[in-house]
Amino acid sequence: MLRTLASEIWKGLHYYFRDSLRVVSRIFLLRHAHSVANDAGILAGQLPGVSLSEKGREQAKGLVDRIGGVNFASVRVSPMQRCQETIDPWLQSKFASGIGDYLLDDQIIEMDYGKWSGKKLSKLSKEKLWREIQNNPSKVTFPQGEKFTSMQKRAIKSLDSVAQERRSSNHLLVSHGDVIKAMIAHLLKMKLDNFQSLIVDPASITVIDFDGESARLIAYNDTSSKCEKFAQAPKSMKALLGGGAGSKSRGRR
């Protein structure tokens, strides 16, 4: 009996110290702001020259205050124009002085929709392939374009690079709806075929803690909160039961 008790105590200590010593990266996933393609109901894909709409430019200005003074060890941005225009106001602000590395990252570029690029979504929704895209995206290759699985694999490479770069740091990735959905699905161990159940709005921010193996969702599809509150929250991968007790308030009682 004593041997069993000692074994259980040792096992508990092992898991406690293992979880306590995990080094966690906090990843901020920002979808580009509203674009002229969004405004026109067009699937832009990797077509060049797709800028932000007037609404999107206002969203980009709002991101200056929303992102605020968060210190990022790295900022990775899709090379597409709309992503660069989304983050440029913040990069040109006083808040961006503390960022580490800045990279235009081909691994988080928009999905290559091939012959579907530039076409109206209302027309594409009538195509036979549309149902497969909604229900079994892991089996879909766009005509003269990319596979969903290939897109997810390249995006995962970027996540893995971030996790290995400077651990216990904040990282900002500016990308696209389907790409961010694919990254979220991977981090949360969802099947790619279920990723269409996720919603990622223009200019939304999703925050996920990642230690290279496990992930924890901190914020999802947030379009209004200031990122500093997410950056200041304690990083922990300890297992929770019952949902946890929430963050401790620092206000007076």
Secondary structure, DSSP 8 states (H G I E B T S, - for coil): -HHHHHHHHHHHHHHHHHHHH---EEEEEEE---BHHHHHTB--TT-TT--B-HHHHHHHHHHHHHHTT---SEEEE-SSHHHHHHHHHHHTSGGGGG--EEEE-GGGS----GGGTTSBHHHHTTSHHHHHHHH-GGG-B-TTS-BHHHHHHHHHHHHHHHHHHSTTSEEEEEE-HHHHHHHHHHHTT--GGGGGG----TT-EEEEEE-SS-EEEEEEEESSS-HHHHHHS-------STT-------S--
